[in-house]
Amino acid sequence: ELQLVESGGDLAQPGGSLTLSCTTSGFAFRQAGMNWYRQPPGKERELVARIFGSWNTTNYVDAVKGRFTISRDNNRATVTLQMNDLKIEDTAIYYCHTRIAGRAYWGQGTQVTVSS
């Protein structure tokens, strides 16, 4: 069974940092592109960052460029989102996502709240 399990969400102050992790199982992680999405309160879910299976190429939404870093550990089948210089508008539920054989898979989400 394919599983994506996020962890690391917490309450942080503006300017602070958090590290989100997604532990995976049940598929060929090394070949899979992995994504982090987020859904702010009352808004639609949006793609935040992605890392491709080959060459570890990464993409970011403009709002997080220079602050967030996505990385992967193929030996541990995990993907990490390092979030620095957090802003109030980063408050959201963060989801790990992948697409395998045309089907989308999501984790349960982890809450990130940025507040002073």
MOGI-V336407 format. One record per residue. RES is the residue in one small letter. SS is DSSP state (a for helix, b for strand, c for the rest). Layout:
RES_SS + RES_SS
//
This chain:
e_c + l_c + q_b + l_b + v_b + e_b + s_b + g_c + g_c + d_c + l_b + a_b + q_c + p_c + g_c + g_c + s_c + l_b + t_b + l_b + s_b + c_b + t_b + t_b + s_b + g_c + f_c + a_c + f_a + r_a + q_a + a_c + g_c + m_b + n_b + w_b + y_b + r_b + q_b + p_c + p_c + g_c + k_c + e_c + r_b + e_b + l_b + v_b + a_b + r_b + i_b + f_c + g_c + s_c + w_c + n_c + t_c + t_b + n_b + y_b + v_c + d_a + a_a + v_a + k_c + g_c + r_c + f_b + t_b + i_b + s_b + r_b + d_b + n_c + n_c + r_c + a_c + t_b + v_b + t_b + l_b + q_b + m_b + n_c + d_c + l_c + k_c + i_a + e_a + d_a + t_c + a_b + i_b + y_b + y_b + c_b + h_b + t_b + r_b + i_b + a_c + g_c + r_b + a_b + y_b + w_b + g_c + q_c + g_c + t_b + q_b + v_b + t_b + v_b + s_c + s_c
//
